[in-house]
């Protein structure tokens, strides 16, 4: 049983773009939202700070109504490191500590835990103590209570996710010694206490974040006269090569003076502050780590992706412009005269409920010089057949059949034609004067099996139709010129295309294997050795969808049918001649520029939008602007080359954002449909055994 097409395409695109924007926001606004490491802020007045805190020890316990300050015993030192873990410097610090057999306390930021959870695990495995240093290195003295809670909760969660442990130790960023506590710092200490944290300050600062001399670091970190000390150093936040160089000398000097090394909690006479985290915290922390890791990895990944998109876009623009210029030179500028030298042409018009347009279509064919027109009424429920019969022209015949789809209608019509050249025209299309001789002149080359005409939008009213008008001129028109140079056009549009009868017979007629019979037949002809060419001077005006729903259905059928056709004819990659040009030139172009690029291009819009909103990414914004300008120039060239007015060119920038996003949705939908093995709901019946096929003819060998 055929599965219905999935309907989650809107949700897929919205979810992907929302996730990308959210991760970008997290990466730029949250993960990089901390202050400048090492900058001492003005602490202001301290009249609200108790003397016991100002003149007490470096460990402040405000978890009870009466805050307690703990000093470090004489002859004891606790080495502490802030701002890590860092992939470069933390392993080197750990190596020195292991060589000296000295424990330490690391105050880690949540952001860096999420980036390098393995380093935090290495710290705990080596017996070192872990404390928190907020998530983004924010100044808790100036942070709101809500931001403080979020910072500490997120930090505690990622620690649990990385190590399975929880800690109550906290060192506020930009903190100093107890005697430097101001009123705002004290409020931060009280808030931390309410949340269950001990605040750890320092007694000696190596100033490794600003000094340029290893000796100065050692000198600033050394306590005097055997006094107990909590020494502040850094294993992250910048170049810590001097810290690593100074660490061994500092430890050796302290050992020579008789100091013992311990962790902060042991030095303050407290029980271990690292304990197993609840199961929920571990799962929650693991999820946060995954999210943050994605956010951290996304900007560089997007950078590479955007570079690829920009490269593909630039390559396509250059390729199309060069091909259009070469095609125009080959045509000699003005459209050549196209005498009809190969005999008359039969026209086949498949029609299903086309009573509104069929008469005009047939009259245009008659005016264009078609002496044999077969209209195939494919099970219409309106008066399509009666309208054609009312024309009362002996050159026009009506063939009726039950509704079996366009391929069956075309094959039935071909079976009733009488001439060797067969023109296929959609019932809502009007051929321009001179289109028929322009198409038939191409068959003077015996290797040409089919000719694609130049389809133009006839109903240019409304924004949607005008966007399609620009697309037809810019994308379809230029691409068909490119394919024509290779002689392996992948599509003969249903609106206007001509075929050699023997070429059709060589591939068994129009196949119903795919939803894009016009693409399938063109590829089949190329693989059989026939050239499929394009004649830009053979114009036809066709009516395009005027509603989003109808446009969606049409483009989904095109995208899905193109996928089917590419897969069906994938072996052309290894073939020779025209088939090889199809496989090695045309098919890769379709995969890159009609499938991959439409999927990735909206990301450029999303990143540019993010850069504009946050003022953090000027390069994507400039790239997006350059892309729009290049598209504008190419569109102007395409319109001018095709003899069209430039008055609608101002619609292009908006088209490039909204319309291209819509095409991305269509491609996602088609890929999802293909992945699930489903067929679109509007797919017509497949070929039946009773369906007329192309009459037998001499079948040429592959060229």
TAJOZI-V133461 format. One record per helix or strand. SS is the DSSP state (h for helix, s for strand). FROM is the first residue (numbers start at 1). TO is the last residue. Records with the same first field share a line. If there is no record, write none. Layout:
SS: FROM-TO, FROM-TO
This chain:
s: 3-4, 59-61, 68-70, 76-84, 105-108, 129-132, 165-167, 169-170, 198-200, 204-205, 229-234, 260-261, 274-276, 345-351, 372-378, 396-401, 421-424, 429-431, 448-457, 488-488, 497-500, 531-542, 678-679
h: 9-30, 51-54, 89-100, 110-115, 117-125, 145-163, 178-180, 183-194, 214-221, 241-256, 264-267, 279-331, 358-367, 384-389, 406-415, 435-444, 463-486, 501-506, 517-527, 548-568, 570-574, 577-614, 618-641, 649-675
